């Protein structure tokens, strides 16, 4: 019997479970994308320099440091979820993400406190990186374990629905502030509003999570060891990396870097790229549950194979077709979003189905976050590096190669859609 069979939840109860798991993910990504959107505004205040590019590099360097805290968060807080229950870990992650947002919102400027300003900003992003790694591990297991029979794909799809909602709210609020406030007000105090709002939203998330049902009760005498997932399940850990490589490079390339790639290589208008991204992200969020439900009917493996083969074969010709035409850019972006759904809508489900309940959260958290940090978080940097080296056309081949690697992994992957979760 699977551990989810002990959860006699009705429709309202399961919806509360989904909302509680998803709210933290939405808030976390709202915070991260707000940072990227507003970095050019507050960066010079924290890292003063006569060269704006230097300030930007320092600000985004802090962003990258936070990214590499994700594997540590996945291991530490994933272990908390396995040892003390999913609710405990979800409480810790929502408090950490609120603290990280609050620190950015109140960080003093360099002019006020000197070197202490960048120190506080670094600390805030380290906390946020820790929380996002733990959030994925805990919320993934909580979502999938809360699902009813043959509904794990559907429930898992809300992982990326919430991620996309966070992105859309961040971009919308940032754009609204830029329109409503003067440059002086924006650099003076306006940029702090979204981060302070993130801290308030974290409190709302904490309240929402207090009323949910625990999906794994752990006896004090039977708690897994800290490194048990890595020691006892090394093959599964490597499998998570292989599953994630293609998905993470495709996701960050298409949702985060593609507008910049188009601007750099075909002169696509920056304002129009924001419109394309907004339309595409809204479409992407809407089709995630459809992908999850489809995987519950036909299985995870066909979805993953279609995704990876599609990107391995089509990435190069699609990006070669890029022009400065709005319609062409939108069409290419939407095609990528459809293919990408074959991975994103079921990523949480397939990851949870690899590990037994005893070490599910920590087993997922570390290898998944490591793969994302190495291959997903570096995608914009690799693309920009190819541009700097004078051969940006290599980047599509880089995406295609990594998706081909995951395709090989998927070929040997056992189908898990209709099997009970291993207890």
C-alpha positions, 0 to 999 in steps of 0.5 A: 500500500502506498503512503498516500492511501492513508490520506482520505481527503475529499476534493476540498482537502486535496485542493487545500493541499495543492494550494499550500504546496504551490504558494511557497513555490510561487512566492519564491519565484516571485522573489527571484524574478523580482530580483532580476527585473530590478537588479539594475535599479538597486544594484548601483545603490549596493555596489557603487561603481563608476561603471554600471556594467561592473555594478550589474555584474556584482549584483548578478554575481550575488544572484548566482551565489544564491543559485548554488545554495540550492543543492545545500538547501535541497539536502538540508531541508529535504532531510528535515522533510524526511526526518520530521515530516513534510509540514515541518519542512514547508514551514521552515522554507516559507519562513526562510523565503520571507526572511530573505525577501525582507532583508533585501527590502530593508537592506541599507545602501552602501552610502549609509553603511558602507561594506555592510550593505553588500554583506546583507544582500549576499546573506539575503540571497544565500537564505533565499537559495537555501529556501528554494532548494528545500522548497522544491524537495518538500513541496514536490513530495508533499504535492505528489503524496497528496494526490489521489490514485492516478492523479499524481501527474495532475497534482505535480503539474501545479509545481510549474503553474505556481512557478509561472504565476510567480514570474508573471506577478513579478514582471507585472508589479515591476513594470507597474512600479516603473510606469507609476513612479519617477526615476527618483522615487524608484531608486529611492524607495520604490524598488523595495516595495516588491520585496517587502510584499514578498515577506508579507506573502510569505506570512500568508503562505505560512497561515495557509500551510498550518491547516494542511494534512501531513503526508508522512508521519515519522517515528522518532526511532525510525528517522533516516540518516542525513546522507542516507539517500545518497549512500543507499540510493546512488543510482536513483540520485544519478537518475534524477540528474539525468532526468533533469539535465535536458529539462532544466536547460530547455526551461531556462533557455526558453523562459529566461534567456530566449528574449535576450538571445533574440535581442542579441542575435536578430535585434528583436525589440526589447519591449516586444520581447516582454509582451511575447514572454508574458503571453507565452508564460500565461499559455505555459501555465494554462497547459501544465495541468493538461500535460499532467492529466495526459501523463496519468493516462498514457504514462510519464515515459512517452511525455519525456521522450517527446519532450527531449526528442523535440528539443534535440531535433528542433532547437537548432532549426527553430532558433535559426528561423528567429527574426525580428518579427513579433509573430515569428518570435511568438510562434517559436516561443509557443512551440518550445512551451508546448514541447517543454510541457512534456517535462515540466508538467510531470517533473515533480511526479517522476522525481517523487516516483524514483525514491521510497518515502523514507528518503524521498525529499532529500533524495530528490532535493540534492541531485535535482538542485545540483543539476539545475544549478549546473545546467539550468542556472548557467544557461544565460551565461553560456549563451552570452559566453558563446556570443562573446566568443563570436559564435552565438550559433553554438548555443542551440547545439548546446541545448540540443546536446543536453536534451539528447543526453536526457533522451537516452536516460528516458529510454531506459527509464521504467514507467511509474505512472500507474504504480503505487508510490513506493512506501 
